[in-house]
Amino acid sequence: MKKVKLARLPDRVPVKMQVTLPPDLAARLRDYADLYAETYGVREEPADLVPFMLDSFLRGDAGFRKAMRENAGKEEGSSVADETSLSSSALDSSANDEVRELRKQPRLLERPDEPSE
């Protein structure tokens, strides 16, 4: 078999997950969607924003990124490590305007009735 320079593409089939949210979190997600609509003039459903919010959270979690790098180093040469590095490089090189726009959004302030961490 001939080799090509381009590595095998990562799995791009979306995975549907169902989650159950407490009422207060569901309300805050609706509030966030409202603020998003005010900011950008485009209304998006909270469920459509959540994947980008999770991606932003995971990209911003230094401990998680470090653990993934260490885990990939331990599994050097395995298909899991290859897929992990391939997926992250594909994400890093993507020009996804929606993700960039979501990253520019202001963060919501905590509600006064919620304890701060």
C-alpha positions, 0 to 999 in steps of 0.5 A: 500500500502506498503512503500519503503525506496526509494522516488519516482524518479523525472521526467527524461523526457527531455523537449525540449525548443526553444530559439532565440538568438541574432547573437552576442550570437550565435557567442560567443556560437560557439566560446565557442564550439571551445574552448571546442574542443581545450581543450578536443579534442572532438567537441560538438555542442553549442546546446549540451553544453547549457544545461550544461552551464545553469545548471552550471550557476543556481547552481552557482547563490547563490541568486537563490539557496537561493530563491528556498530553501526559496520557498521550505520551504514555501511550506513544505509538498506540492508536489512541495517542494518534487519534488524540493528537490528530483530533487536537491538531485538527481542532487547533487548525480549524477556522471555526468562526462560531467557536472564535465568536463564543470565546470573545463573549463576556462571561456571565457574573455569578448570581448573588444567591449562589455561593462563590467558590 
